[in-house]
Amino acid sequence: MEEEEEVGGGGSMCGVVMVVVQQLKEPQKRARLHVKKEIGWKAENGASINIWNDAWLSGLGEGRIRNQNINVNFLKVMDLIEMESFTWNVDVLKLLFSEEQIKRILEIPLVDRSQPDVLLWRCDDSCEYS
């Protein structure tokens, strides 16, 4: 078992506790980043999904939009949907995304606007969960 070095002198355990807490936080940070990378969204009404930061595109891969020109007038997936007909607003899609991204977006079915978006575990290219 490793011996913990006292930090701060004067018999205080405060420094030791700080070092131990910091060491415990690092694996949690890595785990949180790993989970965030593996979590994606299934679009329902689009109200919870950030277009630019969240994984929500269909198909394999990371599922995030890769775009250098982020338009802050469109932040949520619901901003890409014609609410009256509850269909994708193709004119907006053409303004914001590449043909490949539009194709992937249009593959996402819009079924029920009353349903909230759903967080899900995305499989990687092998579709094996680890």
C-alpha positions as CSV (number, residue, x, y, z in Angstrom):
1,M,0.0,0.0,0.0
2,E,1.3,3.5,-0.9
3,E,2.2,5.9,1.8
4,E,0.5,9.2,1.5
5,E,2.8,12.2,1.8
6,E,1.5,15.0,4.1
7,V,1.2,18.3,2.3
8,G,1.1,21.5,4.2
9,G,2.9,20.7,7.4
10,G,1.7,21.4,10.9
11,G,0.2,17.9,11.2
12,S,-2.7,19.0,9.0
13,M,-4.4,16.2,7.0
14,C,-6.1,18.8,4.8
15,G,-3.4,18.6,2.1
16,V,-3.5,14.8,2.1
17,V,-7.2,14.9,1.6
18,M,-6.9,17.3,-1.2
19,V,-4.4,15.2,-3.0
20,V,-6.5,12.0,-2.6
21,V,-9.7,13.8,-3.7
22,Q,-7.9,15.1,-6.9
23,Q,-6.6,11.6,-7.7
24,L,-10.2,10.2,-7.3
25,K,-11.6,12.9,-9.6
26,E,-9.4,12.1,-12.6
27,P,-10.9,8.6,-13.3
28,Q,-14.4,10.2,-12.9
29,K,-13.5,12.9,-15.4
30,R,-12.3,10.2,-17.9
31,A,-15.3,8.1,-17.3
32,R,-17.7,11.1,-17.8
33,L,-15.9,12.0,-21.1
34,H,-16.2,8.4,-22.3
35,V,-19.9,8.2,-21.4
36,K,-20.5,11.6,-23.1
37,K,-18.8,10.4,-26.2
38,E,-20.9,7.2,-26.3
39,I,-24.3,8.8,-25.6
40,G,-26.5,10.1,-28.4
41,W,-30.0,11.3,-28.9
42,K,-33.0,9.9,-30.7
43,A,-34.9,12.9,-32.1
44,E,-38.6,13.0,-31.3
45,N,-39.7,16.7,-30.9
46,G,-36.1,18.1,-31.1
47,A,-36.5,20.4,-28.1
48,S,-33.7,18.9,-26.0
49,I,-31.0,18.3,-28.7
50,N,-28.3,20.9,-29.4
51,I,-27.6,20.9,-33.1
52,W,-24.0,21.7,-32.8
53,N,-22.9,19.9,-29.6
54,D,-24.9,16.7,-29.3
55,A,-24.7,13.4,-31.1
56,W,-28.0,13.0,-33.0
57,L,-27.3,12.1,-36.6
58,S,-28.3,8.7,-37.8
59,G,-25.9,6.1,-38.9
60,L,-22.5,5.0,-37.7
61,G,-19.8,7.3,-36.5
62,E,-19.8,10.0,-33.9
63,G,-23.2,11.4,-34.9
64,R,-22.3,15.0,-34.4
65,I,-22.5,17.8,-36.9
66,R,-19.0,18.8,-38.2
67,N,-19.4,22.4,-39.4
68,Q,-17.1,25.4,-39.2
69,N,-20.0,27.9,-39.7
70,I,-22.3,27.5,-36.7
71,N,-25.4,29.6,-37.0
72,V,-26.6,30.7,-33.6
73,N,-30.1,31.4,-35.0
74,F,-30.5,27.6,-35.0
75,L,-29.6,26.0,-31.7
76,K,-32.0,23.1,-31.2
77,V,-33.0,20.3,-33.6
78,M,-36.6,21.6,-33.3
79,D,-35.3,24.8,-35.1
80,L,-34.8,22.5,-38.2
81,I,-38.4,21.2,-38.2
82,E,-41.5,22.7,-39.8
83,M,-43.8,22.5,-36.8
84,E,-47.1,22.8,-38.8
85,S,-46.4,19.7,-40.9
86,F,-43.8,18.2,-38.5
87,T,-41.4,17.6,-41.3
88,W,-37.7,18.6,-41.8
89,N,-37.4,22.1,-43.1
90,V,-35.3,21.3,-46.2
91,D,-34.6,25.0,-47.0
92,V,-33.0,25.5,-43.6
93,L,-31.1,22.2,-43.9
94,K,-29.6,23.4,-47.2
95,L,-28.6,26.7,-45.7
96,L,-26.7,25.0,-42.8
97,F,-25.4,21.6,-43.8
98,S,-23.5,19.6,-46.4
99,E,-25.3,17.2,-48.7
100,E,-24.0,14.3,-46.7
101,Q,-25.3,15.8,-43.5
102,I,-28.7,16.6,-45.0
103,K,-29.0,13.0,-46.2
104,R,-28.3,11.7,-42.7
105,I,-30.8,14.2,-41.1
106,L,-33.5,13.2,-43.6
107,E,-33.1,9.6,-42.6
108,I,-34.3,10.5,-39.1
109,P,-38.1,9.9,-39.0
110,L,-40.2,12.5,-37.3
111,V,-43.2,10.7,-35.9
112,D,-44.7,12.3,-32.8
113,R,-44.2,15.9,-31.8
114,S,-45.6,15.2,-28.3
115,Q,-42.8,12.8,-27.4
116,P,-39.6,14.1,-25.8
117,D,-36.2,13.3,-27.2
118,V,-34.6,10.2,-25.9
119,L,-31.0,9.7,-24.7
120,L,-29.5,6.4,-25.9
121,W,-26.2,4.5,-25.9
122,R,-24.7,4.7,-29.4
123,C,-22.8,1.7,-30.7
124,D,-19.5,2.2,-32.3
125,D,-18.6,1.0,-35.8
126,S,-18.4,-2.6,-34.5
127,C,-21.8,-2.2,-32.8
128,E,-20.3,-4.0,-29.8
129,Y,-20.8,-2.4,-26.4
130,S,-17.9,-2.3,-24.1
